[in-house]
């Protein structure tokens, strides 16, 4: 009988050893898991920093390229022009730089004059733009009226009250702001993005016809019966850009709602970097001042 307590002690000791081993095993596994999480976190931070740096480098490269080209006459035959943008591989990462002529887009800042009053011709042009885009469940009158109320100086408009945002009665600095406006805020994202892709926030009402989309051409010129007419000229300007002499012929003064031109000093630039599946995005506005392009606006996405 004397051996029974000894066996019990050995059994208890064995259970204690097993418990300690189990505890240590769990601790080691947990430590390894936490170490992996911390390493992944550190890797992601490093990749994010690298991606941000590459975005800035992409913008600098785009700026240097446009400064080298220099000419204000811009069209879709330019080497830098691309519907998708230029994808630049950098070791195992990539940078996408897309340069678009902002002055080939619709100037929403021209919807009101310096006194904050709506400009009739530009308002009609904007309705034509929206009409050509065929946005479902939205009328050109609604969307045009809502945008004008957002930026004009009249505080008593139909769309003036907004329970979520203070209506600024000024031109949006960044186009994303338009998504807050009544009528626009209910649109599907693809529909809103489609509208925004044709817009620019500048106040001058001249449009570069050689880089304008077919819907913007249609908005500019009442002489176009439908979008197909504008598409024909868009296709023509893609390979044979319009000249100054062409403007009065193709865009008779009596039919103009906006002013046609063939030059530009303002560019929209989108940059996206992908570093080990971590992405950084930014948008910039380049403007030519005294013949030299400069970054005048920068938005980190």
C-alpha positions as a Markdown table, in Angstrom:
| # | Residue | x | y | z |
|---|---|---|---|---|
| 1 | Unk | 0.0 | 0.0 | 0.0 |
| 2 | Unk | 2.9 | 2.3 | 0.6 |
| 3 | Unk | 3.5 | 2.6 | -3.2 |
| 4 | Unk | 0.1 | 4.1 | -3.9 |
| 5 | Unk | 0.8 | 7.7 | -2.7 |
| 6 | Unk | 4.0 | 7.6 | -4.7 |
| 7 | Unk | 2.1 | 6.6 | -7.8 |
| 8 | Unk | -0.4 | 9.4 | -7.2 |
| 9 | Unk | 2.4 | 11.9 | -6.8 |
| 10 | Unk | 4.0 | 10.7 | -10.0 |
| 11 | Unk | 0.6 | 10.9 | -11.8 |
| 12 | Unk | 0.0 | 14.4 | -10.5 |
| 13 | Unk | 3.5 | 15.4 | -11.6 |
| 14 | Unk | 3.0 | 14.0 | -15.0 |
| 15 | Unk | -0.3 | 15.9 | -15.4 |
| 16 | Unk | 1.5 | 19.0 | -14.3 |
| 17 | Unk | 4.2 | 18.5 | -16.9 |
| 18 | Unk | 1.6 | 17.8 | -19.6 |
| 19 | Unk | -0.2 | 21.0 | -18.6 |
| 20 | Unk | 3.0 | 23.0 | -18.6 |
| 21 | Unk | 3.9 | 21.6 | -22.0 |
| 22 | Unk | 0.5 | 22.4 | -23.4 |
| 23 | Unk | 0.6 | 25.9 | -22.0 |
| 24 | Unk | 4.1 | 26.5 | -23.5 |
| 25 | Unk | 2.9 | 25.1 | -26.8 |
| 26 | Unk | -0.1 | 27.4 | -26.9 |
| 27 | Unk | 2.1 | 30.3 | -25.8 |
| 28 | Unk | 4.7 | 29.6 | -28.5 |
| 29 | Unk | 1.9 | 29.3 | -31.2 |
| 30 | Unk | 0.3 | 32.5 | -30.0 |
| 31 | Unk | 3.7 | 34.3 | -30.0 |
| 32 | Unk | 4.4 | 33.1 | -33.5 |
| 33 | Unk | 1.0 | 34.2 | -34.6 |
| 34 | Unk | 1.4 | 37.7 | -33.0 |
| 35 | Unk | 4.9 | 37.9 | -34.5 |
| 36 | Unk | 3.5 | 37.1 | -38.0 |
| 37 | Unk | 0.7 | 39.7 | -37.5 |
| 38 | Unk | 3.3 | 42.3 | -36.4 |
| 39 | Unk | 5.5 | 41.4 | -39.3 |
| 40 | Unk | 2.6 | 41.6 | -41.7 |
| 41 | Unk | 1.6 | 45.0 | -40.2 |
| 42 | Unk | 5.2 | 46.2 | -40.5 |
| 43 | Unk | 5.4 | 45.0 | -44.1 |
| 44 | Unk | 2.1 | 46.7 | -45.0 |
| 45 | Unk | 3.3 | 50.0 | -43.4 |
| 46 | Unk | 6.5 | 49.8 | -45.4 |
| 47 | Unk | 4.6 | 49.0 | -48.6 |
| 48 | Unk | 2.2 | 51.9 | -47.9 |
| 49 | Unk | 5.2 | 54.3 | -47.5 |
| 50 | Unk | 6.7 | 53.0 | -50.7 |
| 51 | Unk | 3.4 | 53.3 | -52.6 |
| 52 | Unk | 3.0 | 56.9 | -51.4 |
| 53 | Unk | 6.5 | 57.7 | -52.5 |
| 54 | Unk | 5.9 | 56.1 | -55.9 |
| 55 | Unk | 2.7 | 58.2 | -56.3 |
| 56 | Unk | 4.7 | 61.4 | -55.7 |
| 57 | Unk | 7.4 | 60.1 | -58.1 |
| 58 | Unk | 4.7 | 59.4 | -60.7 |
| 59 | Unk | 3.4 | 62.9 | -60.4 |
| 60 | Unk | 6.9 | 64.4 | -60.7 |
| 61 | Unk | 7.5 | 62.2 | -63.8 |
| 62 | Unk | 4.3 | 63.4 | -65.4 |
| 63 | Unk | 5.1 | 67.0 | -64.6 |
| 64 | Unk | 8.6 | 66.7 | -66.1 |
| 65 | Unk | 7.2 | 65.2 | -69.3 |
| 66 | Unk | 4.6 | 67.9 | -69.8 |
| 67 | Unk | 7.2 | 70.6 | -69.1 |
| 68 | Unk | 9.4 | 69.0 | -71.8 |
| 69 | Unk | 6.6 | 69.0 | -74.3 |
| 70 | Unk | 5.6 | 72.6 | -73.5 |
| 71 | Unk | 3.2 | 73.3 | -76.4 |
| 72 | Unk | -0.3 | 74.4 | -75.4 |
| 73 | Unk | -1.8 | 72.8 | -78.4 |
| 74 | Unk | -2.9 | 69.4 | -77.1 |
| 75 | Unk | -4.8 | 66.7 | -78.9 |
| 76 | Unk | -5.3 | 62.9 | -78.8 |
| 77 | Unk | -2.4 | 62.2 | -81.1 |
| 78 | Unk | 0.0 | 63.2 | -78.3 |
| 79 | Unk | 2.4 | 60.4 | -77.2 |
| 80 | Unk | 1.3 | 60.6 | -73.6 |
| 81 | Unk | -2.4 | 60.3 | -74.5 |
| 82 | Unk | -4.0 | 57.1 | -73.5 |
| 83 | Unk | -7.6 | 56.1 | -72.5 |
| 84 | Unk | -6.2 | 53.7 | -69.9 |
| 85 | Unk | -3.1 | 55.6 | -68.8 |
| 86 | Unk | 0.5 | 54.6 | -68.8 |
| 87 | Unk | 1.4 | 51.6 | -66.7 |
| 88 | Unk | 5.0 | 51.8 | -65.6 |
| 89 | Unk | 6.7 | 48.7 | -64.0 |
| 90 | Unk | 9.1 | 49.4 | -61.2 |
| 91 | Unk | 10.8 | 46.2 | -60.1 |
| 92 | Unk | 7.9 | 44.2 | -58.6 |
| 93 | Unk | 5.6 | 47.2 | -58.3 |
| 94 | Unk | 3.7 | 49.3 | -60.8 |
| 95 | Unk | 2.8 | 53.0 | -61.2 |
| 96 | Unk | -0.2 | 54.0 | -63.4 |
| 97 | Unk | -0.1 | 57.6 | -64.6 |
| 98 | Unk | -3.2 | 58.9 | -66.5 |
| 99 | Unk | -3.0 | 62.5 | -67.9 |
| 100 | Unk | -6.2 | 64.0 | -69.2 |
| 101 | Unk | -6.8 | 67.5 | -70.7 |
| 102 | Unk | -9.0 | 69.2 | -68.2 |
| 103 | Unk | -9.9 | 71.9 | -70.8 |
| 104 | Unk | -11.5 | 69.2 | -73.0 |
| 105 | Unk | -14.1 | 68.7 | -70.2 |
| 106 | Unk | -17.2 | 70.6 | -69.2 |
| 107 | Unk | -16.4 | 73.7 | -67.1 |
| 108 | Unk | -18.9 | 73.6 | -64.3 |
| 109 | Unk | -17.4 | 76.8 | -62.9 |
| 110 | Unk | -18.7 | 78.6 | -65.9 |
| 111 | Unk | -22.3 | 77.8 | -64.9 |
| 112 | Unk | -22.4 | 81.0 | -62.9 |
| 113 | Unk | -21.0 | 84.5 | -63.6 |
| 114 | Unk | -18.8 | 86.6 | -61.3 |
| 115 | Unk | -22.0 | 87.8 | -59.5 |
| 116 | Unk | -23.1 | 84.3 | -58.8 |
| 117 | Unk | -25.9 | 84.3 | -61.4 |
| 118 | Unk | -26.6 | 81.4 | -63.6 |
| 119 | Unk | -25.3 | 81.7 | -67.2 |
| 120 | Unk | -28.1 | 80.6 | -69.6 |
| 121 | Unk | -26.0 | 79.3 | -72.4 |
| 122 | Unk | -23.8 | 77.2 | -70.1 |
| 123 | Unk | -26.8 | 75.9 | -68.2 |
| 124 | Unk | -28.4 | 74.8 | -71.5 |
| 125 | Unk | -25.1 | 73.2 | -72.5 |
| 126 | Unk | -24.9 | 71.2 | -69.2 |
| 127 | Unk | -28.5 | 69.9 | -69.8 |
| 128 | Unk | -27.4 | 68.7 | -73.2 |
| 129 | Unk | -24.4 | 67.0 | -71.7 |
| 130 | Unk | -26.6 | 65.1 | -69.1 |
| 131 | Unk | -29.1 | 64.3 | -71.8 |
| 132 | Unk | -26.5 | 62.7 | -74.0 |
| 133 | Unk | -25.3 | 60.5 | -71.1 |
| 134 | Unk | -28.8 | 59.0 | -70.7 |
| 135 | Unk | -28.6 | 58.7 | -66.9 |
| 136 | Unk | -31.4 | 56.5 | -65.7 |
| 137 | Unk | -34.0 | 57.9 | -63.3 |
| 138 | Unk | -32.6 | 61.4 | -63.5 |
| 139 | Unk | -33.7 | 64.3 | -65.8 |
| 140 | Unk | -31.3 | 66.9 | -67.2 |
| 141 | Unk | -33.4 | 69.7 | -65.7 |
| 142 | Unk | -33.1 | 68.1 | -62.2 |
| 143 | Unk | -29.4 | 67.6 | -62.3 |
| 144 | Unk | -28.6 | 70.9 | -63.9 |
| 145 | Unk | -30.8 | 72.8 | -61.5 |
| 146 | Unk | -29.4 | 71.0 | -58.5 |
| 147 | Unk | -25.8 | 71.8 | -59.5 |
| 148 | Unk | -26.5 | 75.4 | -60.3 |
| 149 | Unk | -28.2 | 75.8 | -56.9 |
| 150 | Unk | -25.2 | 74.3 | -55.2 |
| 151 | Unk | -22.8 | 76.9 | -56.7 |
| 152 | Unk | -24.8 | 80.0 | -57.4 |
| 153 | Unk | -25.3 | 83.0 | -55.1 |
| 154 | Unk | -29.1 | 82.5 | -54.7 |
| 155 | Unk | -29.9 | 80.9 | -51.3 |
| 156 | Unk | -33.6 | 80.3 | -52.1 |
| 157 | Unk | -33.3 | 77.7 | -54.9 |
| 158 | Unk | -35.3 | 74.4 | -55.0 |
| 159 | Unk | -32.3 | 72.3 | -54.1 |
| 160 | Unk | -30.7 | 74.8 | -51.6 |
| 161 | Unk | -31.7 | 72.9 | -48.4 |
| 162 | Unk | -29.5 | 69.9 | -47.6 |
| 163 | Unk | -29.9 | 68.3 | -44.2 |
| 164 | Unk | -26.5 | 66.6 | -44.4 |
| 165 | Unk | -24.3 | 69.3 | -45.8 |
| 166 | Unk | -24.1 | 73.1 | -45.8 |
| 167 | Unk | -24.6 | 74.2 | -49.4 |
| 168 | Unk | -21.5 | 76.3 | -50.2 |
| 169 | Unk | -22.9 | 78.5 | -53.0 |
| 170 | Unk | -19.5 | 78.2 | -54.7 |
| 171 | Unk | -17.9 | 76.0 | -57.3 |
| 172 | Unk | -16.6 | 72.7 | -55.9 |
| 173 | Unk | -12.9 | 72.5 | -55.7 |
| 174 | Unk | -13.0 | 68.8 | -56.0 |
| 175 | Unk | -15.5 | 67.0 | -58.2 |
| 176 | Unk | -16.3 | 64.3 | -55.6 |
| 177 | Unk | -18.3 | 67.0 | -53.7 |
| 178 | Unk | -20.9 | 66.8 | -56.5 |
| 179 | Unk | -21.9 | 63.4 | -55.0 |
| 180 | Unk | -23.4 | 65.2 | -52.0 |
| 181 | Unk | -25.8 | 67.3 | -54.1 |
| 182 | Unk | -29.5 | 66.3 | -54.0 |
| 183 | Unk | -30.3 | 64.3 | -57.1 |
| 184 | Unk | -26.7 | 63.2 | -57.5 |
| 185 | Unk | -26.5 | 61.6 | -54.1 |
| 186 | Unk | -29.1 | 58.9 | -55.1 |
| 187 | Unk | -27.3 | 58.0 | -58.3 |
| 188 | Unk | -25.6 | 54.6 | -58.6 |
| 189 | Unk | -21.8 | 55.0 | -58.3 |
| 190 | Unk | -21.2 | 54.0 | -62.0 |
| 191 | Unk | -23.7 | 56.7 | -63.1 |
| 192 | Unk | -22.1 | 59.4 | -60.9 |
| 193 | Unk | -18.6 | 58.4 | -62.0 |
| 194 | Unk | -19.8 | 58.6 | -65.6 |
| 195 | Unk | -20.9 | 62.2 | -65.1 |
| 196 | Unk | -17.8 | 63.3 | -63.2 |
| 197 | Unk | -15.5 | 61.9 | -65.9 |
| 198 | Unk | -16.7 | 64.6 | -68.3 |
| 199 | Unk | -16.4 | 67.6 | -65.8 |
| 200 | Unk | -13.8 | 70.1 | -64.7 |
| 201 | Unk | -14.1 | 72.8 | -62.0 |
| 202 | Unk | -12.5 | 75.6 | -64.0 |
| 203 | Unk | -14.5 | 78.9 | -64.6 |
| 204 | Unk | -13.5 | 79.7 | -68.2 |
| 205 | Unk | -16.0 | 78.4 | -70.7 |
| 206 | Unk | -13.6 | 77.6 | -73.5 |
| 207 | Unk | -13.3 | 73.9 | -74.4 |
| 208 | Unk | -10.5 | 72.2 | -76.3 |
| 209 | Unk | -12.4 | 70.4 | -79.1 |
| 210 | Unk | -9.5 | 68.1 | -79.9 |
| 211 | Unk | -9.6 | 66.4 | -76.5 |
| 212 | Unk | -13.3 | 66.8 | -75.7 |
| 213 | Unk | -15.4 | 63.7 | -75.5 |
| 214 | Unk | -18.4 | 63.2 | -77.8 |
| 215 | Unk | -20.9 | 64.2 | -75.1 |
| 216 | Unk | -18.9 | 67.4 | -74.3 |
| 217 | Unk | -18.8 | 68.3 | -78.1 |
| 218 | Unk | -22.6 | 67.7 | -78.2 |
| 219 | Unk | -23.0 | 70.0 | -75.2 |
| 220 | Unk | -20.9 | 72.7 | -76.8 |
| 221 | Unk | -22.6 | 73.0 | -80.2 |
| 222 | Unk | -26.4 | 73.2 | -80.8 |
| 223 | Unk | -25.7 | 72.4 | -84.5 |
| 224 | Unk | -25.3 | 68.7 | -83.5 |
| 225 | Unk | -28.7 | 67.1 | -83.9 |
| 226 | Unk | -27.8 | 64.1 | -81.8 |
| 227 | Unk | -24.8 | 62.5 | -80.1 |
| 228 | Unk | -24.0 | 60.6 | -83.3 |
| 229 | Unk | -23.2 | 63.9 | -85.0 |
| 230 | Unk | -20.8 | 64.8 | -82.3 |
| 231 | Unk | -19.3 | 61.3 | -82.4 |
| 232 | Unk | -18.5 | 61.8 | -86.0 |
| 233 | Unk | -16.4 | 64.9 | -85.3 |
| 234 | Unk | -14.8 | 63.2 | -82.2 |
| 235 | Unk | -13.7 | 60.4 | -84.5 |
| 236 | Unk | -12.4 | 62.9 | -87.0 |
| 237 | Unk | -10.4 | 64.9 | -84.4 |
| 238 | Unk | -8.8 | 61.7 | -83.1 |
| 239 | Unk | -6.7 | 61.3 | -86.2 |
| 240 | Unk | -7.0 | 64.8 | -87.8 |
| 241 | Unk | -7.1 | 67.4 | -85.1 |
| 242 | Unk | -9.1 | 70.6 | -85.8 |
| 243 | Unk | -7.1 | 73.7 | -86.6 |
| 244 | Unk | -7.9 | 77.3 | -85.7 |
| 245 | Unk | -9.3 | 77.8 | -89.2 |
| 246 | Unk | -11.7 | 74.9 | -88.7 |
| 247 | Unk | -13.4 | 76.3 | -85.6 |
| 248 | Unk | -15.7 | 78.8 | -87.3 |
| 249 | Unk | -16.7 | 76.3 | -89.9 |
| 250 | Unk | -17.4 | 73.3 | -87.6 |
| 251 | Unk | -18.8 | 75.4 | -84.7 |
| 252 | Unk | -20.8 | 78.4 | -86.1 |
| 253 | Unk | -21.0 | 81.2 | -83.6 |
| 254 | Unk | -24.8 | 81.2 | -83.6 |
| 255 | Unk | -24.8 | 77.6 | -82.5 |
| 256 | Unk | -22.2 | 77.8 | -79.7 |
| 257 | Unk | -23.1 | 77.3 | -76.1 |
| 258 | Unk | -19.5 | 77.1 | -75.1 |
| 259 | Unk | -16.4 | 78.5 | -76.8 |
| 260 | Unk | -14.3 | 76.1 | -78.9 |
| 261 | Unk | -10.5 | 76.2 | -79.0 |
| 262 | Unk | -7.6 | 73.9 | -79.8 |
| 263 | Unk | -5.2 | 74.6 | -76.9 |
| 264 | Unk | -5.0 | 73.9 | -73.2 |
| 265 | Unk | -3.0 | 74.9 | -70.1 |
| 266 | Unk | -4.8 | 72.7 | -67.5 |
| 267 | Unk | -4.4 | 69.0 | -67.0 |
| 268 | Unk | -6.1 | 66.4 | -64.7 |
| 269 | Unk | -3.5 | 63.8 | -63.6 |
| 270 | Unk | -4.4 | 60.5 | -61.8 |
| 271 | Unk | -1.6 | 58.4 | -60.3 |
| 272 | Unk | -2.0 | 55.0 | -58.7 |
| 273 | Unk | 0.9 | 52.9 | -57.3 |
| 274 | Unk | 0.7 | 49.2 | -56.4 |
| 275 | Unk | 3.4 | 47.9 | -54.0 |
| 276 | Unk | 3.0 | 44.3 | -52.9 |
| 277 | Unk | -0.8 | 44.5 | -53.2 |
| 278 | Unk | -0.9 | 47.8 | -51.2 |
| 279 | Unk | -2.3 | 50.7 | -53.3 |
| 280 | Unk | -2.0 | 54.4 | -53.0 |
| 281 | Unk | -3.9 | 56.9 | -55.2 |
| 282 | Unk | -3.8 | 60.6 | -55.8 |
| 283 | Unk | -5.2 | 63.2 | -58.2 |
| 284 | Unk | -3.4 | 66.4 | -59.2 |
| 285 | Unk | -4.1 | 69.4 | -61.4 |
| 286 | Unk | -1.3 | 70.7 | -63.5 |
| 287 | Unk | -1.6 | 74.3 | -64.8 |
| 288 | Unk | 0.7 | 76.1 | -67.2 |
| 289 | Unk | 1.8 | 79.4 | -65.6 |
| 290 | Unk | 4.2 | 81.6 | -67.6 |
| 291 | Unk | 4.7 | 78.7 | -70.0 |
| 292 | Unk | 5.7 | 76.2 | -67.3 |
| 293 | Unk | 3.4 | 73.5 | -65.9 |
| 294 | Unk | 3.0 | 73.5 | -62.1 |
| 295 | Unk | 1.0 | 71.4 | -59.6 |
| 296 | Unk | -1.8 | 73.7 | -58.4 |
| 297 | Unk | -3.9 | 71.1 | -56.6 |
| 298 | Unk | -3.2 | 67.7 | -55.0 |
| 299 | Unk | -5.7 | 65.2 | -53.5 |
| 300 | Unk | -4.5 | 62.1 | -51.8 |
| 301 | Unk | -7.2 | 59.4 | -52.2 |
